[in-house]
Structures are given as structure tokens and as C-alpha cells.
Amino acid sequence: MALRPTYEVRIGGEKAAEVRKKLLTPFRDRFTIDVPGPDDLEMKGDLLDHEYVIERGGTEVASVSKRWLTIRDT
């Protein structure tokens, strides 16, 4: 039983990562992405604005964005 939401990411049936939501983040969503090896990722963002940044060791490695009124996601 977990106190926070936990998700498994699978590729070809194999577990590729585990995503856990951090506790006590009242204004922003924060997740830890546990990948095999020592280089875990952290995702921070705003659920209402659909803007997220994925970082490894404090360096941005990806960003996720979704506009409210658009035909496609970015």
C-alpha cells in the first residue's frame, strides 16, 4: 500500500521506469521518475497550465506542454 500515487512505465512488457508523486506540493505537481541505474529524473509542473519540465541532476532534459485551445498537443 502506498501513500502517494505510483505508476509503472512498461516498454515491450518490461518495466522501464516507476513514477511516484511527491507528497506535500500544494501549488505545483512534482514527480520522481525512477529509471534503472543511478540517474533518476524529476518532473515539475503545473496541472492547470499543462506545463511540465523533466530534469536530471538539475539540468532540463525535456519539457511537456499542452495549449488550452489548439488542434494538436506540443
N, C-alpha and C positions, 0 to 999 in steps of 0.2 A: 504494500500500500504506500503510495507516495503523497506527500503534502502539496506538491505542485504538479501541473501537467507535464507529462513526459511523452515524447513521440519518437518512434524509430523510423529511420530512413533506410529503405532497402533498395538495393540495385541488383537485379537478377536473382532475387531471393536471399542475397547475402546482406547482413547488417552493415551499412556504410557509415552511419552516424546515429547519435542519440541527441535529441534536442530537449532541453529542460528549461522551463520558465523560471526565472529568478523570483524569489519572494520579495515583498515589500518594495515595489517600484510603482508608486501611486500615479505618476504623471506620464511615464513612458514605459513601453514594453521592453523587457530585457530577457534574452535567452542565452544559454550556454550551449554550444554545438560541440559535443564530444565526438571527435573523429579518432580512428586508430592512430597511435603514435602520440608524441608529446605536444603537437601544435593544435590545441583546441581553438575554436573560434568563439566570438561573442557577437550577438546580433542585438542592436539597439534600434528603437524606432518609435513611431507614433501611430497607433492603430487608426485613429480618426483621419490623419493626413495620408495614410498609406505610404509612408516614407521609412525605409529601413537601411541601416548600414551594417555590413558584416566586417568585423575586424579580426586580425590575428596579431597578437602581441602589440596592440595599439595602432597598427597600420591597417588602413582600409583596404580590403581585398575585393569587395563587391558592394553594390548598392541596389536596392529594390525600390521601385516607385510605381504608383498607380494614380493616375489623374482621375478626378471625380467624373468629369464629362469628356470622355474620349471614346473613340471607336476601338482602340487597341490598348493593351497594357504595355508598359515600358519596363 
